[in-house]
Amino acid sequence: MSDVVLPLDVRGRPLRDLRLSVIDACNFRCGYCMPADRIPDDHGMDSRMRMSFDEIETLARAFVRIGVRKLRLTGGEPLLRKRLPELVARLAVIPDLEDLALTTNGALLAGQAKALHDAGLRRITISLDALDDAVFSAMSGGRGRVRDTLAGIDAAVAAGFTRIKFNTVVQRGVNEDQVLPLVEHFRGSGHVLRFIEYMDVGTCNGWQRDQMVTSAELHDRIAARWPLRALEADYRGEVASRYAFQDGAGEIGFVSSVSEPFCGDCHRARVSADGRLFTCLFASEGTDLRAVLAQGEDALSEHVARLWSRRADRYSELRGSPTVSRRKHVEMYLIGG
């Protein structure tokens, strides 16, 4: 194999983390990502347009060669991808890949958790915006039942997954009343609940800043009931600010892309299910990798290294400025969170 220099972008940021979408379809229609009135059920790409498992493995190996150590499978809803445990088994044995994870809404997890764990998956993040069934159903576009996700959580724990992370997007006037019940539910469980500021990802969610509840507001609301103390980051570039409960009942996190941008330490790239590279969650368009991918791992790693070396993205730091505020963003369901 030819030597590949580990690339840095124009701001000196290495490539360490890859979010890889395996499917653009989803069984939910969450308003902040894929609202039913804007995204029709038949929107999805033809299955022949999605990368094959051979292509995905080659792509993952190429990214690892140029520095990626964390790989997360996303969607859409990745559990809709047929034979997903087979793909996990192929990715789990890639040398130098230190962390393989998956993000899911959990509704289909009960039937797949054991197979995924047996295949080598060790980390799962579950999107969970409410415990109240009516709120949960409304936020999923009428497609989800909270009991299905809770059953998926139980199955994941039984399969051997520990320290599951839960992501909650808080929207003002929508699920604010779910914050404290969620914290109370997961305190002492060994799992980690993280609150994510509602972001202007994509163009179909009609985002307005006043719909966002800041991490500072959520922190103060939670700390007033359960005192918190700040924790150090687990690693450079970690997106969540970590806090421990002072009584020892575990920890929670806050992802503050809007109120406290963390672009300066962003080491993350995203690849859509059809093989397009996006160097920012808020990018307007991606770069098609399929032609170079067909040439093999060497060619792709060198190509991506060149692309990354030209990366200058810092959208969250520029949010609201005339140069970026009118720019179209790729939809989140195409590239994961």
Number of C-alpha atoms within 10 A of each C-alpha: 5 9 10 14 13 18 20 19 18 13 15 14 20 20 26 19 21 23 24 27 30 31 28 26 22 21 17 22 24 22 18 22 24 24 18 16 12 13 13 11 12 8 10 15 13 10 13 8 11 18 19 16 17 11 17 22 18 20 24 20 21 24 25 24 21 22 22 24 18 18 25 19 24 28 27 29 25 23 29 17 17 11 13 18 21 14 19 23 17 15 22 18 13 14 11 13 19 13 15 21 18 23 25 25 26 26 24 18 23 19 14 18 26 19 18 26 19 14 19 18 22 18 20 25 21 21 19 24 28 24 20 16 13 14 18 22 20 18 23 25 17 15 16 22 19 22 14 16 22 17 17 22 21 15 19 24 15 13 17 15 19 15 16 18 20 23 21 23 21 25 20 14 10 14 19 15 14 17 19 14 13 18 18 13 11 17 19 15 14 14 15 20 26 23 26 24 22 24 22 25 21 22 18 19 19 12 16 10 12 10 16 20 21 24 22 13 10 19 18 13 14 18 15 10 9 18 15 20 12 14 13 8 13 10 7 9 17 14 18 18 18 20 21 17 18 14 11 10 15 17 24 26 23 22 24 22 21 20 15 13 18 19 21 14 15 21 21 21 21 25 26 26 26 22 25 19 24 21 23 24 23 23 19 14 15 16 14 15 17 16 10 16 20 13 10 14 22 18 14 22 28 22 15 20 22 15 15 22 18 13 16 15 19 18 20 22 16 14 15 11 10 9 9 14 13 10 12 14 19 20 22 22 24 26 27 27 16
